[in-house]
């Protein structure tokens, strides 16, 4: 089987500050490409894979295309509520999906993030972007089987995030490995809000057992629990990883889609802020944190890699990826983590690059990243 490169998730940070986060995976788009997208109008986007019904990839359907690494990036409206249920018989997880009102679509391989990013950009363009249904999560789950680990890529990820080189995968690595599937889900027309502009509020990962680098993965991605937020709406994107039919890993990322007219909430607390816990370590972060994590994750959002790109979105400097921050904290706790656990984080203030951050951890495990000058939190997390 051909080795699959991993393309991860966009990270952001949850407490919206001056210049609000404008998040979501993007690529650096040239002015010429932007002009071409505008000129194309609201018609089909021929710059991405040919649009067609993905029901052909459902279990028991016609054979997959000859190139399994390039599945169609298309409309799944046939699986909207009231549409066909999709064949799920014989699959325990498929039966669960059916009971949840979701149809399962089996893809022949991980989607190509580049085409999905172009579609996300197109969706964000005024006048030609797709309309959204903010009243429900997509009634579909996407699945892909036989995803393998590229050991050279794993070693690069370990180095960038501070993990020891080992044959066992870090807890955050499956998020990177399976994120193209979640990204495909988030670019469906049925997803409640456009991908460009979402803010990553938090992430929860459950590790059921250690997984070796030579074990092939099956992934399923779906969205659930669309609910109000003071600045719009939020939804959970769930990525489930299985090995040999057994669930071994589960990640839940909460994303905010900001909407006009949403309540402003209580805003910042003008009162005193509790003192941050005593620092366990101080980390000096250079701009290479953004560029090197982009290389191993596939997330090349310019707010993480370019001073000019960051300024275009209201940041004076590039900011670190939120999932890099989570991974770096887990790397600091690596020798003390159990074989099975749940780690949950909330992304607060962005981490500017360069900067110095204070890492703290307490028995139990509560951990955090704080600004060394102001004491304000960048990330707060727990391991249970």
KEKE-3310 file (N, C-alpha, C; in steps of 0.2 Angstrom, whole numbers, plus 5000, padded with zeros to 4 digits):
npx = (5004:5002:5012:5004:5003:5001:4989:4984:4973:4967:4971:4966:4963:4954:4948:4942:4951:4957:4956:4950:4951:4953:4950:4954:4959:4969:4977:4991:4985:4987:4985:4981:4975:4964:4957:4953:4945:4934:4930:4925:4912:4896:4896:4900:4916:4929:4942:4944:4942:4932:4914:4903:4890:4894:4889:4893:4903:4899:4897:4897:4894:4898:4914:4929:4937:4951:4962:4965:4969:4963:4949:4933:4928:4915:4897:4887:4873:4864:4863:4856:4845:4831:4835:4843:4847:4859:4870:4873:4873:4879:4890:4895:4898:4893:4879:4877:4879:4868:4857:4859:4855:4863:4870:4882:4897:4909:4925:4938:4950:4961:4956:4962:4970:4973:4964:4953:4955:4955:4942:4936:4941:4934:4921:4920:4920:4911:4895:4897:4900:4894:4878:4873:4867:4863:4856:4858:4869:4879:4870:4878:4892:4909:4921:4936:4948:4963:4973:4990:5005:5018:5034:5045:5039:5032:5043:5048:5037:5037:5049:5047:5037:5042:5042:5048:5058:5050:5042:5029:5014:5012:4999:4993:4996:4987:4977:4983:4985:4973:4966:4963:4951:4942:4943:4937:4924:4921:4920:4909:4893:4883:4888:4888:4893:4905:4921:4932:4936:4932:4934:4945:4940:4942:4949:4947:4955:4954:4963:4963:4972:4989:4996:5005:5017:5017:5004:4989:4976:4959:4948:4934:4924:4913:4900:4893:4881:4877:4876:4871:4882:4889:4895:4890:4888:4892:4901:4904:4917:4920:4932:4936:4947:4951:4958:4960:4946:4943:4940:4952:4956:4950:4945:4939:4935:4930:4922:4920:4908:4907:4894:4884:4874:4873:4873:4883:4888:4896:4908:4925:4931:4932:4938:4950:4962:4966:4981:4994:4998:5014:5027:5033:5042:5050:5047:5055:5050:5052:5049:5051:5043:5030:5032:5039:5029:5019:5024:5025:5012:5004:4996:4995:4991:4993:4993:5001:5013:5018:5023:5018:5006:5000:4997:4988:4977:4975:4984:4999:5010:5015:5006:5006:5001:4987:4985:4999:5003:4996:5001:5015:5014:5009:5020:5029:5024:5026:5033:5026:5013:4999:4994:4982:4970:4962:4964:4961:4959:4957:4958:4964:4971:4980:4996:5009:5022:5039:5040:5040:5034:5026:5025:5015:5012:5002:4999:4988:4981:4983:4986:4995:4998:5005:5006:5022:5024:5012:5004:4992:4982:4986:4983:4973:4972:4968:4972:4965)
npy = (4994:5011:5024:5036:5053:5064:5075:5088:5096:5112:5123:5134:5147:5149:5160:5175:5189:5206:5210:5198:5180:5173:5159:5143:5130:5135:5139:5148:5160:5166:5182:5181:5168:5171:5180:5173:5164:5172:5177:5165:5164:5158:5144:5127:5121:5119:5117:5109:5091:5082:5084:5074:5061:5053:5041:5030:5025:5020:5006:4990:4996:5001:4997:5006:5021:5020:5027:5027:5037:5049:5053:5059:5076:5081:5085:5079:5079:5070:5062:5069:5073:5062:5057:5044:5030:5024:5010:5000:4988:4974:4981:4985:4998:5005:5002:5009:5022:5023:5022:5035:5043:5045:5043:5031:5034:5026:5030:5028:5032:5043:5060:5073:5087:5099:5102:5103:5114:5124:5123:5127:5141:5146:5144:5154:5166:5181:5181:5170:5159:5144:5141:5139:5127:5131:5124:5111:5097:5089:5075:5063:5051:5050:5038:5029:5016:5007:5016:5020:5022:5034:5031:5040:5052:5052:5052:5065:5073:5070:5076:5089:5092:5088:5075:5059:5049:5035:5019:5019:5028:5045:5053:5064:5062:5053:5062:5071:5062:5057:5069:5074:5067:5073:5086:5085:5082:5094:5103:5100:5104:5103:5106:5116:5129:5139:5133:5142:5153:5147:5145:5136:5130:5120:5104:5087:5071:5054:5040:5023:5013:5010:5012:5005:5010:5002:4997:4997:5009:5013:5025:5036:5050:5062:5075:5083:5088:5102:5118:5133:5148:5162:5170:5165:5149:5133:5117:5100:5091:5074:5062:5046:5033:5016:5000:4985:4983:4987:5001:5012:5025:5042:5057:5073:5088:5105:5117:5135:5144:5159:5171:5184:5195:5187:5185:5195:5190:5190:5196:5201:5198:5211:5212:5206:5194:5177:5172:5165:5147:5141:5140:5126:5125:5135:5140:5145:5151:5151:5158:5147:5137:5138:5136:5124:5115:5117:5110:5097:5094:5099:5110:5125:5138:5155:5163:5156:5155:5166:5183:5194:5187:5185:5198:5202:5196:5202:5200:5205:5197:5180:5166:5152:5135:5129:5115:5111:5117:5109:5097:5099:5101:5088:5081:5086:5079:5066:5055:5052:5048:5038:5022:5022:5035:5051:5067:5084:5100:5118:5131:5146:5162:5167:5161:5171:5171:5176:5171:5169:5156:5150:5134:5124:5111:5101:5088:5076:5076:5093:5105:5119:5133:5149:5166:5174:5186:5193:5184:5178:5166:5154:5141:5129:5113:5096:5080:5064)
npz = (5000:4996:5004:5015:5016:5029:5034:5044:5055:5057:5069:5082:5093:5108:5116:5111:5105:5104:5087:5084:5081:5065:5059:5052:5040:5027:5011:5005:4994:4978:4971:4958:4957:4966:4959:4948:4954:4958:4946:4941:4946:4952:4948:4946:4953:4945:4948:4958:4962:4952:4953:4960:4966:4981:4985:4978:4985:4996:5008:4999:4987:4970:4963:4969:4962:4951:4956:4972:4981:4978:4982:4977:4980:4985:4984:4997:4998:4995:5006:5016:5029:5028:5016:5007:5017:5017:5015:5029:5035:5044:5050:5065:5070:5059:5061:5073:5068:5060:5069:5075:5066:5055:5039:5032:5023:5014:5010:4997:5000:5009:5008:4997:5005:4998:4988:4996:5003:4994:4990:5002:5003:4992:4996:5006:4999:4996:4989:4980:4987:4995:5001:5018:5031:5046:5055:5059:5061:5049:5041:5040:5040:5037:5031:5031:5027:5032:5033:5034:5044:5040:5044:5044:5043:5055:5064:5061:5066:5080:5083:5081:5090:5102:5107:5112:5101:5096:5095:5098:5095:5098:5108:5101:5088:5080:5077:5068:5058:5054:5050:5037:5034:5043:5039:5026:5029:5035:5025:5018:5010:5019:5031:5046:5045:5036:5032:5032:5043:5055:5072:5083:5098:5107:5112:5114:5118:5118:5123:5121:5121:5119:5103:5090:5078:5066:5065:5055:5052:5054:5050:5056:5053:5060:5063:5077:5090:5088:5094:5103:5104:5113:5103:5091:5084:5090:5086:5088:5081:5077:5077:5075:5078:5074:5076:5069:5070:5083:5093:5097:5099:5101:5095:5099:5093:5096:5087:5083:5074:5069:5070:5063:5073:5084:5101:5112:5123:5140:5139:5143:5159:5170:5182:5194:5189:5193:5200:5190:5190:5198:5187:5178:5168:5156:5140:5126:5111:5094:5077:5069:5075:5070:5056:5055:5061:5052:5041:5045:5048:5038:5038:5032:5035:5034:5045:5054:5049:5042:5044:5037:5032:5044:5049:5040:5045:5057:5067:5075:5074:5068:5074:5085:5081:5088:5091:5091:5102:5112:5109:5113:5127:5131:5128:5137:5148:5145:5151:5162:5159:5158:5151:5146:5144:5145:5138:5139:5132:5133:5121:5123:5124:5109:5105:5102:5090:5088:5106:5124:5134:5149:5156:5166:5178:5187:5200:5195:5183:5180:5168:5160:5149:5150:5147:5150:5154:5157:5163:5158:5152:5139:5135:5144:5152:5156:5161:5163)
capx = (5000:5006:5012:5000:5005:4996:4987:4980:4968:4968:4970:4965:4963:4947:4946:4943:4954:4957:4957:4947:4954:4950:4954:4953:4965:4970:4983:4992:4982:4989:4980:4978:4970:4958:4953:4950:4939:4929:4927:4921:4905:4894:4895:4905:4923:4933:4949:4945:4940:4925:4909:4898:4888:4899:4886:4896:4909:4896:4898:4893:4893:4902:4921:4932:4941:4958:4967:4962:4971:4960:4942:4929:4927:4908:4891:4884:4866:4859:4862:4853:4839:4825:4838:4844:4851:4866:4871:4877:4872:4885:4895:4892:4898:4888:4873:4877:4878:4861:4853:4860:4852:4868:4872:4890:4900:4916:4929:4943:4957:4961:4955:4968:4968:4974:4958:4948:4957:4953:4934:4935:4942:4928:4915:4921:4920:4905:4891:4898:4900:4888:4874:4874:4861:4865:4851:4859:4875:4878:4868:4882:4899:4914:4925:4942:4951:4969:4978:4996:5010:5025:5039:5049:5034:5031:5049:5048:5032:5040:5055:5044:5033:5046:5041:5054:5057:5047:5037:5022:5011:5009:4991:4990:4998:4981:4973:4986:4985:4966:4962:4960:4944:4938:4943:4932:4917:4920:4919:4902:4888:4879:4892:4884:4896:4911:4927:4937:4934:4930:4939:4946:4939:4945:4950:4948:4957:4954:4968:4961:4978:4995:4996:5012:5018:5015:4997:4985:4971:4952:4945:4927:4923:4906:4899:4887:4880:4877:4873:4873:4888:4888:4897:4888:4887:4898:4899:4909:4919:4922:4937:4937:4952:4951:4963:4957:4939:4943:4941:4958:4958:4944:4947:4933:4937:4925:4924:4915:4907:4904:4888:4881:4868:4874:4874:4890:4891:4898:4914:4930:4930:4936:4941:4957:4963:4970:4988:4995:5002:5021:5030:5037:5047:5049:5049:5056:5047:5054:5045:5051:5038:5025:5034:5040:5023:5015:5027:5023:5004:5000:4992:4999:4988:4998:4994:5005:5020:5020:5022:5013:5000:4997:4995:4982:4971:4974:4989:5005:5015:5012:5004:5007:4996:4984:4987:5006:5003:4993:5006:5021:5012:5009:5027:5032:5022:5026:5036:5021:5006:4997:4993:4975:4969:4958:4967:4956:4962:4954:4962:4963:4974:4985:5003:5013:5029:5042:5038:5042:5028:5027:5022:5014:5008:5000:4997:4981:4985:4981:4992:4993:5003:5003:5011:5027:5024:5005:5001:4986:4982:4986:4980:4972:4971:4968:4973:4961)
capy = (5000:5017:5028:5041:5059:5066:5082:5089:5100:5119:5125:5141:5148:5150:5167:5180:5195:5211:5207:5191:5175:5171:5153:5138:5128:5138:5139:5155:5160:5171:5187:5178:5163:5174:5184:5168:5161:5177:5177:5159:5164:5153:5138:5122:5123:5113:5117:5103:5085:5082:5084:5069:5058:5049:5035:5024:5023:5016:4999:4986:4999:5000:4998:5012:5023:5017:5030:5027:5042:5055:5053:5065:5081:5083:5086:5073:5081:5064:5059:5073:5070:5061:5054:5037:5029:5021:5003:5000:4982:4970:4985:4988:5006:5008:5002:5015:5028:5023:5024:5042:5046:5047:5038:5030:5034:5024:5033:5023:5034:5050:5065:5078:5093:5105:5103:5105:5121:5128:5124:5132:5148:5147:5145:5161:5172:5184:5180:5164:5154:5140:5143:5134:5125:5131:5121:5104:5094:5084:5068:5058:5051:5048:5032:5027:5011:5005:5021:5018:5028:5035:5032:5046:5058:5052:5055:5073:5075:5069:5080:5096:5093:5087:5069:5055:5045:5028:5015:5020:5034:5050:5054:5069:5060:5051:5068:5073:5056:5056:5075:5075:5065:5078:5092:5083:5083:5101:5106:5098:5110:5102:5108:5122:5135:5139:5131:5148:5158:5144:5145:5130:5132:5115:5097:5081:5065:5048:5035:5017:5008:5012:5009:5004:5013:4997:4995:5001:5013:5014:5032:5038:5057:5065:5081:5082:5093:5109:5122:5141:5151:5169:5173:5162:5143:5129:5111:5095:5086:5068:5058:5040:5029:5009:4995:4978:4983:4990:5008:5013:5032:5046:5064:5078:5095:5110:5123:5140:5148:5166:5173:5191:5195:5183:5189:5197:5187:5194:5199:5200:5200:5217:5211:5203:5187:5173:5172:5158:5142:5141:5137:5120:5126:5141:5138:5150:5149:5155:5157:5140:5133:5138:5134:5117:5111:5117:5105:5090:5094:5100:5116:5130:5144:5160:5166:5153:5154:5172:5189:5197:5184:5186:5205:5202:5193:5206:5198:5208:5192:5174:5163:5145:5131:5126:5108:5110:5118:5103:5091:5101:5100:5081:5079:5087:5075:5060:5049:5051:5047:5031:5019:5024:5041:5056:5073:5089:5107:5123:5135:5153:5167:5165:5161:5174:5169:5173:5173:5164:5154:5146:5128:5122:5105:5099:5081:5075:5081:5099:5109:5125:5138:5156:5172:5175:5193:5195:5178:5176:5159:5153:5135:5125:5107:5091:5073:5060)
capz = (5000:4996:5010:5015:5020:5034:5033:5050:5057:5058:5076:5083:5100:5109:5119:5105:5108:5099:5080:5083:5077:5059:5059:5047:5036:5021:5008:5003:4988:4975:4968:4951:4959:4969:4954:4944:4958:4958:4939:4939:4947:4957:4945:4948:4954:4941:4950:4962:4959:4948:4958:4959:4972:4984:4987:4975:4989:5002:5008:4995:4981:4965:4965:4970:4957:4951:4961:4979:4985:4976:4982:4975:4985:4982:4988:5000:5000:4995:5013:5020:5032:5023:5010:5008:5023:5015:5018:5035:5038:5045:5053:5071:5070:5055:5065:5078:5064:5058:5075:5076:5060:5050:5034:5032:5016:5014:5005:4995:5003:5013:5003:4996:5008:4994:4984:5001:5005:4988:4991:5008:5001:4987:5001:5010:4994:4995:4982:4976:4992:4996:5007:5024:5035:5052:5060:5060:5059:5043:5043:5037:5043:5032:5034:5027:5030:5029:5034:5037:5046:5037:5050:5043:5045:5063:5067:5061:5070:5086:5084:5081:5096:5108:5109:5111:5096:5099:5090:5100:5093:5103:5108:5096:5081:5076:5075:5061:5053:5051:5049:5030:5033:5046:5034:5021:5033:5037:5018:5015:5010:5025:5037:5048:5043:5031:5036:5033:5048:5061:5078:5087:5105:5112:5109:5119:5115:5123:5121:5124:5122:5115:5096:5087:5071:5061:5065:5050:5055:5051:5053:5055:5055:5060:5067:5082:5096:5086:5099:5103:5108:5113:5097:5085:5086:5090:5084:5089:5075:5081:5073:5079:5075:5076:5074:5069:5072:5089:5094:5101:5099:5099:5096:5098:5092:5096:5083:5083:5068:5071:5066:5064:5077:5090:5107:5113:5129:5145:5138:5147:5166:5171:5188:5195:5187:5198:5198:5187:5195:5197:5181:5178:5163:5152:5133:5121:5105:5088:5072:5066:5078:5065:5049:5055:5062:5046:5037:5047:5049:5032:5040:5030:5036:5034:5051:5058:5046:5039:5047:5033:5032:5051:5049:5036:5049:5063:5072:5073:5073:5067:5081:5085:5080:5095:5092:5093:5110:5116:5109:5117:5134:5132:5127:5143:5153:5142:5155:5167:5156:5159:5144:5143:5147:5142:5139:5136:5133:5130:5118:5126:5120:5104:5107:5097:5088:5094:5113:5129:5138:5155:5156:5173:5178:5194:5201:5195:5180:5177:5165:5157:5146:5152:5145:5156:5156:5160:5167:5155:5149:5132:5135:5150:5150:5161:5160:5167)
cpx = (5004:5006:5008:5003:5000:4995:4983:4976:4971:4967:4969:4965:4956:4945:4948:4946:4954:4959:4955:4951:4950:4953:4951:4958:4964:4976:4985:4990:4984:4984:4977:4973:4964:4954:4950:4944:4933:4926:4923:4914:4903:4893:4900:4912:4927:4940:4950:4942:4933:4920:4904:4896:4893:4895:4889:4901:4906:4897:4894:4891:4898:4910:4924:4936:4948:4963:4964:4964:4968:4953:4939:4928:4920:4903:4888:4877:4862:4858:4859:4847:4833:4828:4839:4849:4858:4867:4875:4877:4878:4891:4892:4893:4894:4881:4872:4875:4870:4856:4854:4858:4857:4869:4880:4892:4907:4920:4935:4950:4956:4960:4962:4966:4969:4968:4953:4949:4954:4945:4933:4936:4936:4922:4915:4920:4912:4901:4892:4899:4894:4884:4874:4867:4864:4861:4853:4866:4874:4876:4872:4889:4903:4919:4930:4945:4958:4974:4984:5001:5016:5030:5043:5045:5033:5037:5050:5043:5034:5045:5052:5040:5036:5045:5047:5052:5055:5043:5030:5020:5010:5002:4989:4992:4992:4977:4976:4985:4978:4962:4960:4953:4940:4937:4938:4925:4916:4919:4913:4898:4884:4882:4889:4887:4903:4917:4932:4933:4932:4936:4939:4945:4942:4946:4951:4950:4957:4958:4966:4967:4983:4994:5003:5011:5016:5008:4993:4979:4965:4950:4938:4927:4915:4906:4893:4886:4881:4873:4875:4879:4887:4890:4895:4885:4893:4896:4905:4910:4922:4926:4938:4942:4951:4956:4961:4950:4938:4944:4947:4960:4951:4946:4940:4936:4931:4927:4918:4914:4904:4899:4886:4875:4868:4875:4881:4893:4893:4904:4919:4929:4935:4940:4947:4957:4967:4977:4989:4999:5010:5023:5034:5043:5045:5051:5050:5055:5049:5049:5045:5046:5032:5026:5035:5034:5019:5018:5025:5015:5001:4996:4996:4996:4993:4999:4999:5012:5022:5018:5017:5006:4996:4994:4988:4975:4971:4979:4996:5011:5012:5011:5005:5001:4993:4986:4994:5006:5001:4999:5012:5020:5012:5016:5031:5030:5023:5028:5031:5014:5005:4996:4986:4973:4965:4962:4962:4959:4957:4959:4960:4966:4979:4992:5007:5020:5033:5039:5041:5035:5030:5022:5021:5010:5007:4998:4990:4978:4982:4987:4990:4999:5000:5008:5015:5026:5017:5002:4994:4987:4982:4982:4979:4970:4971:4969:4970:4961)
cpy = (5006:5021:5034:5047:5061:5074:5084:5095:5107:5119:5132:5142:5151:5157:5172:5186:5200:5208:5200:5186:5174:5165:5148:5136:5132:5137:5146:5155:5166:5176:5184:5173:5166:5177:5178:5165:5166:5177:5170:5159:5158:5146:5133:5124:5117:5113:5111:5097:5085:5080:5078:5065:5053:5042:5029:5021:5020:5009:4995:4990:4997:5000:5005:5014:5020:5020:5031:5033:5049:5054:5059:5069:5084:5083:5079:5074:5075:5060:5063:5070:5069:5057:5047:5036:5027:5014:5003:4993:4978:4974:4987:4995:5009:5008:5008:5021:5029:5025:5032:5046:5048:5041:5037:5030:5032:5027:5028:5026:5041:5055:5069:5084:5099:5107:5105:5112:5126:5129:5128:5139:5150:5149:5152:5167:5175:5183:5174:5158:5150:5142:5137:5133:5125:5128:5114:5102:5090:5077:5062:5057:5048:5043:5031:5021:5010:5011:5019:5024:5028:5036:5038:5052:5058:5054:5063:5076:5075:5074:5087:5097:5091:5080:5065:5051:5038:5025:5016:5027:5039:5051:5059:5067:5058:5057:5071:5068:5056:5063:5076:5073:5070:5084:5091:5084:5090:5105:5104:5104:5109:5104:5115:5129:5134:5137:5137:5152:5154:5145:5139:5132:5127:5108:5092:5075:5060:5043:5029:5012:5011:5008:5010:5008:5008:4995:5000:5004:5013:5020:5033:5045:5059:5071:5080:5088:5100:5113:5129:5142:5158:5173:5170:5155:5138:5121:5106:5091:5080:5064:5052:5035:5021:5005:4988:4978:4985:4997:5009:5021:5036:5053:5069:5085:5100:5116:5128:5143:5154:5168:5180:5190:5191:5187:5190:5193:5192:5198:5197:5202:5206:5216:5208:5196:5183:5172:5165:5154:5143:5137:5131:5121:5132:5139:5144:5148:5154:5154:5150:5135:5132:5135:5126:5113:5111:5112:5098:5089:5095:5107:5122:5137:5149:5163:5163:5153:5161:5178:5193:5194:5185:5193:5205:5200:5197:5204:5202:5203:5185:5171:5155:5141:5129:5119:5106:5112:5113:5098:5093:5100:5093:5078:5080:5082:5067:5054:5047:5049:5040:5028:5021:5030:5046:5063:5078:5096:5112:5128:5142:5158:5164:5165:5164:5171:5175:5175:5168:5163:5150:5140:5126:5116:5104:5092:5081:5074:5087:5103:5115:5129:5145:5160:5173:5182:5195:5190:5176:5170:5158:5146:5132:5118:5102:5084:5068:5053)
cpz = (5000:5002:5010:5019:5024:5034:5039:5050:5058:5066:5076:5090:5102:5112:5114:5108:5103:5092:5079:5079:5070:5057:5053:5043:5029:5018:5006:4996:4984:4972:4962:4953:4962:4964:4949:4948:4958:4951:4937:4941:4952:4954:4948:4948:4951:4943:4955:4959:4957:4953:4956:4966:4974:4986:4983:4979:4995:5002:5003:4988:4976:4967:4965:4964:4957:4955:4968:4983:4983:4976:4979:4981:4983:4987:4990:5001:4999:5001:5018:5023:5028:5017:5011:5014:5022:5018:5023:5038:5038:5048:5059:5072:5065:5058:5070:5074:5062:5063:5077:5071:5055:5045:5034:5025:5017:5008:5003:4998:5006:5007:5003:4999:5003:4991:4989:5003:5000:4989:4997:5007:4996:4992:5004:5005:4994:4988:4979:4981:4993:5002:5012:5027:5042:5058:5062:5058:5053:5045:5040:5041:5037:5035:5029:5031:5027:5029:5037:5039:5042:5043:5050:5045:5053:5066:5067:5065:5078:5088:5085:5087:5102:5111:5108:5105:5098:5094:5092:5098:5099:5103:5103:5089:5077:5073:5068:5056:5050:5049:5042:5030:5037:5042:5029:5023:5033:5030:5015:5015:5016:5031:5039:5046:5039:5035:5037:5038:5055:5066:5082:5094:5109:5109:5115:5115:5120:5120:5125:5126:5118:5108:5093:5080:5065:5061:5060:5054:5051:5054:5051:5057:5055:5064:5071:5086:5093:5091:5099:5106:5108:5107:5091:5087:5086:5089:5086:5083:5078:5075:5077:5075:5078:5073:5074:5071:5079:5090:5099:5102:5097:5100:5095:5098:5092:5092:5083:5076:5070:5067:5068:5068:5083:5096:5109:5119:5134:5144:5143:5154:5168:5178:5188:5192:5192:5195:5195:5191:5193:5191:5182:5174:5159:5145:5129:5114:5099:5082:5068:5069:5073:5059:5050:5057:5056:5041:5039:5048:5043:5033:5038:5031:5037:5041:5056:5055:5043:5043:5043:5033:5039:5051:5045:5040:5056:5068:5070:5072:5071:5074:5080:5084:5087:5096:5093:5100:5114:5115:5113:5124:5135:5132:5134:5149:5151:5147:5160:5165:5157:5151:5141:5147:5143:5143:5135:5137:5130:5127:5120:5121:5115:5107:5101:5096:5085:5101:5118:5133:5144:5155:5164:5173:5186:5195:5200:5188:5177:5174:5162:5154:5147:5148:5151:5158:5160:5164:5164:5152:5142:5131:5142:5148:5157:5157:5165:5165)
residu = (UNK:UNK:UNK:UNK:UNK:UNK:UNK:UNK:UNK:UNK:UNK:UNK:UNK:UNK:UNK:UNK:UNK:UNK:UNK:UNK:UNK:UNK:UNK:UNK:UNK:UNK:UNK:UNK:UNK:UNK:UNK:UNK:UNK:UNK:UNK:UNK:UNK:UNK:UNK:UNK:UNK:UNK:UNK:UNK:UNK:UNK:UNK:UNK:UNK:UNK:UNK:UNK:UNK:UNK:UNK:UNK:UNK:UNK:UNK:UNK:UNK:UNK:UNK:UNK:UNK:UNK:UNK:UNK:UNK:UNK:UNK:UNK:UNK:UNK:UNK:UNK:UNK:UNK:UNK:UNK:UNK:UNK:UNK:UNK:UNK:UNK:UNK:UNK:UNK:UNK:UNK:UNK:UNK:UNK:UNK:UNK:UNK:UNK:UNK:UNK:UNK:UNK:UNK:UNK:UNK:UNK:UNK:UNK:UNK:UNK:UNK:UNK:UNK:UNK:UNK:UNK:UNK:UNK:UNK:UNK:UNK:UNK:UNK:UNK:UNK:UNK:UNK:UNK:UNK:UNK:UNK:UNK:UNK:UNK:UNK:UNK:UNK:UNK:UNK:UNK:UNK:UNK:UNK:UNK:UNK:UNK:UNK:UNK:UNK:UNK:UNK:UNK:UNK:UNK:UNK:UNK:UNK:UNK:UNK:UNK:UNK:UNK:UNK:UNK:UNK:UNK:UNK:UNK:UNK:UNK:UNK:UNK:UNK:UNK:UNK:UNK:UNK:UNK:UNK:UNK:UNK:UNK:UNK:UNK:UNK:UNK:UNK:UNK:UNK:UNK:UNK:UNK:UNK:UNK:UNK:UNK:UNK:UNK:UNK:UNK:UNK:UNK:UNK:UNK:UNK:UNK:UNK:UNK:UNK:UNK:UNK:UNK:UNK:UNK:UNK:UNK:UNK:UNK:UNK:UNK:UNK:UNK:UNK:UNK:UNK:UNK:UNK:UNK:UNK:UNK:UNK:UNK:UNK:UNK:UNK:UNK:UNK:UNK:UNK:UNK:UNK:UNK:UNK:UNK:UNK:UNK:UNK:UNK:UNK:UNK:UNK:UNK:UNK:UNK:UNK:UNK:UNK:UNK:UNK:UNK:UNK:UNK:UNK:UNK:UNK:UNK:UNK:UNK:UNK:UNK:UNK:UNK:UNK:UNK:UNK:UNK:UNK:UNK:UNK:UNK:UNK:UNK:UNK:UNK:UNK:UNK:UNK:UNK:UNK:UNK:UNK:UNK:UNK:UNK:UNK:UNK:UNK:UNK:UNK:UNK:UNK:UNK:UNK:UNK:UNK:UNK:UNK:UNK:UNK:UNK:UNK:UNK:UNK:UNK:UNK:UNK:UNK:UNK:UNK:UNK:UNK:UNK:UNK:UNK:UNK:UNK:UNK:UNK:UNK:UNK:UNK:UNK:UNK:UNK:UNK:UNK:UNK:UNK:UNK:UNK:UNK:UNK:UNK:UNK:UNK:UNK:UNK:UNK:UNK:UNK:UNK:UNK:UNK:UNK:UNK:UNK:UNK:UNK:UNK:UNK:UNK:UNK:UNK:UNK:UNK:UNK:UNK:UNK:UNK:UNK:UNK:UNK:UNK:UNK:UNK:UNK:UNK:UNK:UNK:UNK:UNK:UNK:UNK:UNK)
# end
